[in-house]
Amino acid sequence: MSAYRRIFRLSAVLSLVATAALTGCSSHEAAAESDPSSLVGKTFLSTDVTGSAIPGGGPLEISFPQPGRIAATAGCNRHMGEVTFAGSTMTPGQLASTMMACPGPAEQADAWLADFLSGPLTWSTPNATTLTLSRGEGDDRRAVTLTERANTALTGTTWTVTSIVTAQAVESSRAIEESAPNLRISDDGTVAGFTGCNNFHGSAQVSGDKITFTGVGATKMACEPEISRVERAVLDTLRGAVTYRVDGAELALTNDADAEVGLRLRAN
C-alpha cells in the first residue's frame, strides 16, 4: 500500500472518530437539557406569552419543589399537584388550589392557568435559566417563555404565611389570608413577627437547612377561634429545630419534632 493511501485512510478514520465524538457530545447535551431533574428546586417567571394574554398581566410563576411535583400561579391562586414527563412532553395532573378571591382582571387568571395546564405541554430548556412551554398549533398555539428566579434570602426578608401544615393537609383559608401572619429572621439571630393576632419575638440560629428557634414568646391578646387556631400553628412550628427550604419566593418550614406541623410562606 502506498504511503499516500495509508495517510488517506488514517485521515478518514480520524475524521470518523472526531464526528462520533462530537455526535456523542451533542446527544449527551441534548439529553441533559431534557432531563426533568434539572427543573427540581427551581422557580420560573414568565417573560413572554404567545397567544391568549394572562388576565391581569401575571406573571405566570411555575416551580418544581420536588420530583414529580409542580406548583403554579398566574397572579391569583396557587395551584399544586403532580406532573409527569415523557421526553419533551410535560403533563400536569389534577391540581389543587388555594381559594383566595382576586379583584379586577386577575379574577380570570385562574381560569387562564387551569386551561393552559389542562393537558400535555411541550417543554424545553434552551439554556440553564430558561424554560419554554407550549401547546397547540397554528392559530391555536400558545407558548410561554419563563426565566429562572433566584431564591429569596432567608434572613432579612419578611415572610407571610400562606398555608399551615396539619396532619390532614396543607391548608389555606380566609382566616390565614385576612390575618396575614408573618415572620422576619434578622442577621443578628433574632426572629420577630405576627401570629395573626399577637406579636412575637425570640431567637433563630440558622445552620445548613436548619433553623433552631428558642425563647419565642408572644403577647397575650385574645383572638377569635379560627385565628387562634392559626396562631397555634405558627407558634407550634417555631419551637426548637425546624427544617427549611427556600424555593424562589416560597419558604417551607417543617418542625423536626413533628413533621405534621409546619408553615408555607411567601416573601413580601
Secondary structure, 3 states (H helix, E strand, C coil): CCHHHHHHHHHHHHHHHHHHHHHHHHHHHHHHHCCHHHHCCCEEEEEEEECCCCHHHCCCEEECCCCCEEEEECCCCCEEEEEEEECCEEEECCCEECCCCCCHHHHHHHHHHHHHCCCCEEEEEEECCEEEEEECCHHHCEEEEEEEECCCCCCCCEEEEEEEECCCCEECCHHHHHHCCEEEECCCCEEEEECCCCEEEEEEEEECCEEEEEEEEECCCCCCHHHHHHHHHHHHHCCEEEEEEEECCEEEEEECCCCCCEEEEEEC
